Amino acid sequence: MAEVESRSSYRPGYEVVAERILQFIAELELRPGDRMPTEKELATRLETSRGMVREAVKILSAIGRVRVHKGRGLYVADDDGMLGSRRWGGFFLPTDLDHVYMLFEFRRIQETAASRLAATNATPAELRAIETAVELCRQGHVTGEAALFDRGDDDFHLAVAVASHNQFLVASVREARRLQRQSSTIGLCGTVGGHAAEAVEEHAAIYRAIRDGKPDAAAAAAAVHLDNTLEDYRREIQRRLFG
């Protein structure tokens, strides 16, 4: 319990409990479909309240890590994504900083490649989809509508991947962003620091390079965007840890 209390000074207790449930699943090597302990049993094991466990389970259910079957209990969710499965090195822990950094390293590789290919392969319709996503993200930032910004952000990165005309990149970009959302939801309370305004302009720079058919410039702009996003995560984590 002491660990939950000490670490909840910068994160809500239910987020810490959600993280500990994921660690518990990993330590016991539970597989998709395996039944988990009840909320009461988890509360006892983790030395916390049942209400705290219930809130943590809601988060884990929303991000697809736990399934709740009414009347039957809790189960490890099927996690067939390439980065979430055991064949890719184990159970992804969204609050493990090493995992987060490795995820961004992977995103940098895949999205610079996708942007480079998109600058060569994008069709007029795909360019319009990228441009629309840039503007949606900008609108979300200007109006302060986080959900709109997030939707534009997701649409942008996926649209660039689609324009690469490489289905493996499309699948990996989608999966990596799904795991990043888990890190944001559990580790950062669904928020990231002050990078939103810069992100909008970085998206626009990537779009212009793709539109103008400049593969090297598109890849470089994507690398800048991913590096700055990771730095934003790092700053926010440090702020929460050290004030």
C-alpha positions as CSV (number, residue, x, y, z in Angstrom):
1,M,0.0,0.0,0.0
2,A,2.9,2.3,0.8
3,E,4.1,2.2,-2.8
4,V,0.6,3.2,-4.1
5,E,0.5,6.1,-1.7
6,S,4.0,7.4,-2.5
7,R,3.6,7.1,-6.2
8,S,0.0,8.5,-6.3
9,S,1.4,11.9,-5.3
10,Y,1.8,12.6,-9.0
11,R,-0.7,10.1,-10.4
12,P,-4.1,9.0,-9.3
13,G,-4.1,5.8,-7.2
14,Y,-6.2,3.9,-9.7
15,E,-3.6,4.5,-12.4
16,V,-0.9,3.1,-10.2
17,V,-3.2,0.1,-9.4
18,A,-3.8,-0.4,-13.2
19,E,-0.1,-0.5,-13.7
20,R,0.4,-3.0,-10.9
21,I,-2.4,-5.3,-12.3
22,L,-0.5,-5.3,-15.7
23,Q,2.7,-6.2,-13.9
24,F,0.8,-8.9,-12.0
25,I,-0.5,-10.4,-15.3
26,A,3.0,-10.4,-16.7
27,E,4.6,-11.9,-13.6
28,L,2.1,-14.8,-13.5
29,E,2.5,-15.2,-17.3
30,L,-1.2,-15.1,-17.8
31,R,-2.3,-15.5,-21.4
32,P,-5.1,-14.1,-23.4
33,G,-8.3,-15.7,-22.3
34,D,-7.0,-16.7,-18.8
35,R,-9.2,-15.9,-15.9
36,M,-7.9,-13.4,-13.4
37,P,-8.4,-13.1,-9.7
38,T,-11.6,-11.3,-8.6
39,E,-11.6,-7.6,-7.8
40,K,-11.7,-8.6,-4.1
41,E,-8.7,-10.9,-4.5
42,L,-6.8,-8.3,-6.4
43,A,-7.5,-5.7,-3.8
44,T,-6.1,-8.1,-1.1
45,R,-3.0,-9.0,-3.2
46,L,-2.3,-5.3,-4.0
47,E,-3.1,-4.1,-0.6
48,T,-5.6,-1.5,-1.8
49,S,-9.3,-1.0,-1.8
50,R,-11.8,-2.8,-4.0
51,G,-13.1,0.5,-5.3
52,M,-9.6,1.4,-6.4
53,V,-9.3,-1.9,-8.2
54,R,-12.7,-1.4,-9.9
55,E,-11.6,2.0,-11.3
56,A,-8.3,0.5,-12.5
57,V,-10.2,-2.4,-14.2
58,K,-12.4,0.2,-16.0
59,I,-9.2,1.8,-17.5
60,L,-7.7,-1.6,-18.5
61,S,-11.0,-2.6,-20.0
62,A,-11.3,0.6,-22.0
63,I,-7.8,0.2,-23.5
64,G,-8.3,-3.5,-24.3
65,R,-6.1,-5.2,-21.8
66,V,-8.7,-6.8,-19.6
67,R,-12.2,-8.2,-20.4
68,V,-15.0,-8.0,-17.9
69,H,-17.6,-10.7,-18.2
70,K,-20.6,-9.9,-16.0
71,G,-21.3,-12.8,-13.6
72,R,-18.2,-14.6,-14.8
73,G,-15.3,-12.4,-13.7
74,L,-12.2,-10.8,-15.2
75,Y,-10.1,-12.2,-18.0
76,V,-6.9,-11.2,-19.8
77,A,-8.0,-9.7,-23.1
78,D,-7.0,-11.2,-26.4
79,D,-4.0,-9.1,-27.5
80,D,-3.2,-10.2,-31.0
81,G,-1.4,-7.0,-32.0
82,M,2.2,-7.6,-33.1
83,L,3.7,-5.5,-30.3
84,G,1.4,-6.7,-27.5
85,S,1.8,-10.4,-28.0
86,R,4.4,-12.6,-26.3
87,R,6.2,-13.4,-29.5
88,W,7.4,-9.8,-29.5
89,G,9.2,-9.8,-26.2
90,G,6.4,-10.0,-23.7
91,F,3.6,-8.0,-22.3
92,F,3.9,-4.3,-23.0
93,L,3.8,-2.2,-19.8
94,P,2.6,1.3,-20.7
95,T,4.3,2.9,-17.7
96,D,7.6,1.2,-18.1
97,L,9.8,4.0,-19.4
98,D,12.1,1.6,-21.2
99,H,9.1,0.2,-23.0
100,V,7.9,3.7,-23.9
101,Y,11.3,4.8,-25.2
102,M,11.6,1.6,-27.3
103,L,8.1,2.2,-28.7
104,F,9.1,5.7,-29.8
105,E,12.3,4.3,-31.3
106,F,10.2,1.9,-33.3
107,R,7.7,4.6,-34.3
108,R,10.6,6.8,-35.5
109,I,11.8,4.0,-37.8
110,Q,8.4,3.0,-39.2
111,E,7.0,6.6,-39.6
112,T,10.1,8.0,-41.3
113,A,9.9,5.1,-43.7
114,A,6.2,5.6,-44.3
115,S,6.6,9.3,-44.9
116,R,9.5,8.7,-47.4
117,L,7.3,6.2,-49.3
118,A,4.3,8.4,-49.2
119,A,6.2,11.2,-50.9
120,T,6.7,8.9,-53.8
121,N,3.4,7.0,-53.8
122,A,0.6,9.2,-52.5
123,T,-2.4,9.6,-54.8
124,P,-4.4,12.9,-54.9
125,A,-7.1,11.3,-52.8
126,E,-4.5,10.2,-50.2
127,L,-3.0,13.7,-50.1
128,R,-6.4,15.1,-49.5
129,A,-6.9,12.7,-46.6
130,I,-3.6,13.7,-45.0
131,E,-4.4,17.4,-45.5
132,T,-7.8,17.0,-44.0
133,A,-6.3,15.3,-40.9
134,V,-3.8,18.1,-40.5
135,E,-6.7,20.6,-40.5
136,L,-8.8,18.5,-38.1
137,C,-5.8,18.4,-35.7
138,R,-5.4,22.2,-36.0
139,Q,-9.1,22.8,-35.3
140,G,-8.9,20.6,-32.2
141,H,-6.0,22.6,-30.9
142,V,-7.4,26.0,-31.7
143,T,-10.8,25.2,-30.1
144,G,-9.3,23.3,-27.2
145,E,-11.2,20.1,-28.1
146,A,-8.8,17.4,-27.0
147,A,-10.9,14.6,-28.6
148,L,-10.9,16.4,-31.9
149,F,-7.2,16.9,-31.8
150,D,-6.6,13.3,-30.9
151,R,-8.8,12.1,-33.8
152,G,-7.0,14.3,-36.2
153,D,-3.7,13.1,-34.9
154,D,-4.7,9.4,-35.3
155,D,-6.1,10.2,-38.8
156,F,-2.9,11.9,-39.9
157,H,-0.5,9.2,-38.9
158,L,-2.7,6.5,-40.4
159,A,-3.3,8.5,-43.6
160,V,0.5,8.9,-44.1
161,A,0.9,5.1,-43.6
162,V,-1.8,4.3,-46.1
163,A,-0.2,6.7,-48.6
164,S,3.0,4.6,-48.3
165,H,1.2,1.8,-50.1
166,N,2.8,-0.7,-47.7
167,Q,0.3,-2.7,-45.7
168,F,2.9,-3.9,-43.2
169,L,3.6,-0.2,-42.3
170,V,-0.1,0.5,-42.0
171,A,-0.5,-2.4,-39.6
172,S,2.5,-1.5,-37.5
173,V,1.7,2.2,-37.3
174,R,-1.8,1.4,-36.2
175,E,-0.5,-1.0,-33.5
176,A,2.2,1.3,-32.2
177,R,-0.2,4.2,-31.8
178,R,-2.6,1.9,-29.9
179,L,0.1,1.1,-27.4
180,Q,1.1,4.8,-27.2
181,R,-2.5,5.6,-26.2
182,Q,-2.2,3.1,-23.4
183,S,0.9,4.9,-22.1
184,S,-0.9,8.2,-22.3
185,T,-4.1,6.9,-20.6
186,I,-2.4,5.1,-17.7
187,G,0.9,6.9,-17.3
188,L,0.0,10.5,-18.1
189,C,-3.7,10.7,-17.2
190,G,-4.6,11.0,-20.8
191,T,-2.7,14.2,-21.3
192,V,0.6,15.2,-22.8
193,G,2.5,18.5,-22.2
194,G,2.7,21.6,-24.3
195,H,3.6,20.1,-27.7
196,A,0.2,20.4,-29.3
197,A,0.8,23.6,-31.1
198,E,4.2,22.4,-32.4
199,A,2.7,19.1,-33.4
200,V,0.2,20.8,-35.7
201,E,3.0,22.6,-37.5
202,E,5.1,19.5,-37.6
203,H,2.2,17.6,-39.2
204,A,1.9,20.4,-41.8
205,A,5.6,20.2,-42.6
206,I,5.3,16.4,-43.2
207,Y,2.3,16.9,-45.4
208,R,4.0,19.6,-47.5
209,A,7.0,17.4,-48.1
210,I,4.8,14.5,-49.1
211,R,2.7,16.7,-51.4
212,D,5.8,18.2,-53.0
213,G,7.2,14.7,-53.7
214,K,10.3,15.2,-51.4
215,P,11.1,11.8,-49.8
216,D,14.1,12.9,-47.8
217,A,12.4,16.0,-46.5
218,A,9.3,14.0,-45.5
219,A,11.4,11.5,-43.6
220,A,13.4,14.3,-41.9
221,A,10.2,16.1,-40.9
222,A,8.7,12.9,-39.5
223,A,11.8,12.2,-37.5
224,V,11.7,15.7,-36.0
225,H,8.0,15.2,-35.0
226,L,8.6,11.9,-33.3
227,D,11.7,13.2,-31.5
228,N,9.8,16.2,-30.2
229,T,6.8,14.0,-29.1
230,L,9.1,11.8,-27.1
231,E,10.7,14.8,-25.5
232,D,7.3,16.0,-24.5
233,Y,6.5,12.6,-22.9
234,R,9.9,12.8,-21.1
235,R,9.2,16.4,-19.8
236,E,5.7,15.4,-18.6
237,I,6.9,12.3,-16.8
238,Q,9.7,14.4,-15.1
239,R,7.1,17.0,-14.1
240,R,4.9,14.4,-12.5
241,L,7.8,12.7,-10.8
242,F,9.7,15.7,-9.5
243,G,7.2,18.5,-9.6
